[in-house]
């Protein structure tokens, strides 16, 4: 019973001990106009030093933000078609 109580206490206290505060110089900037991207799910940088940012939308479109603007043509469009799925 004592082990259970210690485990329960550790589980309740651990999240508080791991909480982090953001750095004081952190700033967030909105880079895309509201409504320009439909239902964004993920945002990732290219990782190649180009400064490109990829924005994944729920409808399967991957948009590119480059040089301070949203590129007009999508990088990739993944369309989904399903019918009569039965498990």
N, C-alpha and C positions, 0 to 999 in steps of 0.2 A: 504494500500500500504506500509505503514511503517513497519507493522508486517511482510509482505512478504520480504521486504528488510533485516530486521533483521534476519529472518529465513534463507534466502539465505546466508547471511554473516556468520552465525553460522555454516552452513553446509560446507562452504568452508574453514573455519578456524579450525574446530574441528579435522580433520585428522592430521593437522600439530601439534596441541597441544598434540595429543595422540601418536605421533611417539616416539619410544623408541630406544635408542642406546644399543647395546649389551654390556655386562660387559667386561672390558678390559682384563680379564684373560680367556675369552672364546677361546677354541681351537676346531677345527673340525678335525677328523682323518678318513681317508678312511679305512674301516675295511674289505671290500670284494674286491677282485681283479676285475678289469674291465672285463665284459663279464661273470663273474661267476653267475650272477643273471640276468634273462631275464625280462626286462621291470618292474622294481619294482614300486609298487603303494603306499605302506605304510610300515613303519618301526615302530615297537612297542617293548617295553621291556616286559618281562614276568610279572614283578611286584611282584615276589615272592622271590627276593633276590638271585636267581640262576645265574644272569648275562646273561641269555639267551636273544637273540633278535630275534623277528619274522619278516621275510621279506615277504610281500605279493606281488606276481607277477601277472601281467595282465592275464596270462593264467590259473589262478586259483590255482596255487601251492603256498603253504606256506612253506618257508624254515626257518631253525633255524641256528643261528650263536651262537656257544657256545665254550668257552675256547679258543678263538682266531682263530677259524676256522669254516667254513661252514659245517654243518652236511651233510653227503652224501645223506641220504634218506630224502625226504620231510616229514614234519609233517603231511600235509594234501594236497590232490589234489581234487579240486572241478571241475569236468568236466561239460561243458555246451553243451547241444544239443537242438537246436531249428529248427523247420521247419514249414513252411507255417503259420507264425504268422499273424493274421488278426485283430490286434488291441485290 
